[in-house]
């Protein structure tokens, strides 16, 4: 799948932010933690990036949204995309949908 440069850049920044947070606080902060990343074409000119953290420490919803999360959310919105964060006890789940 070919992506426009601005879309590729936003996806790269989003994955970097998610990975950084997973290393600091989430599944990648423990030896048996894992991250599952899937990428799919929804067929209606949309792509879906799905991030799920597994076997990490117990997750609690943060009291405020951090600078990085706010930044990627705004970048995604500028490209007419959406980001959904689900702070499941067993690990963060993030779904990002972009129109291509």
C-alpha positions, -999 to 999 in steps of 0.1 A, spaced: 0 0 0 14 34 -10 8 62 15 11 99 10 41 114 28 21 133 53 1 102 63 33 80 65 48 107 88 18 108 111 18 70 113 55 69 122 51 96 149 20 77 163 39 44 165 69 61 181 47 77 208 28 45 215 61 25 217 77 51 240 48 50 264 47 12 263 84 11 272 79 37 301 46 26 315 30 -2 296 35 -37 283 71 -31 271 81 -20 306 81 -57 318 100 -87 305 70 -107 294 50 -78 279 40 -78 243 25 -54 217 4 -67 189 1 -44 159 -22 -50 130 -28 -30 99 -58 -35 76 -74 -20 46 -111 -14 55 -120 -14 18 -138 20 18 -106 40 13 -98 36 50 -69 20 67 -70 8 103 -40 6 126 -46 -14 157 -23 -15 187 -29 -39 217 -6 -42 247 -6 -76 264 9 -90 296 20 -56 309 14 -41 343 -22 -32 353 -33 -2 334 -51 28 348 -66 57 327 -43 87 331 -57 117 349 -47 139 320 -36 135 284 1 139 279 18 162 253 27 133 229 -8 118 229 -24 153 224 1 160 195 -6 127 176 -44 131 181 -42 165 165 -20 153 137 -45 125 130 -75 148 131 -58 172 106 -57 143 81 -94 135 88 -85 104 109 -97 93 142 -79 78 172 -96 58 200 -77 48 232 -91 21 254 -74 19 288 -82 -17 294 -69 -31 327 -48 -57 309 -33 -32 285 -38 -2 263 -57 -7 231 -54 20 204 -72 21 171 -63 47 145 -84 51 113 -72 71 83 -89 79 50 -64 73 21 
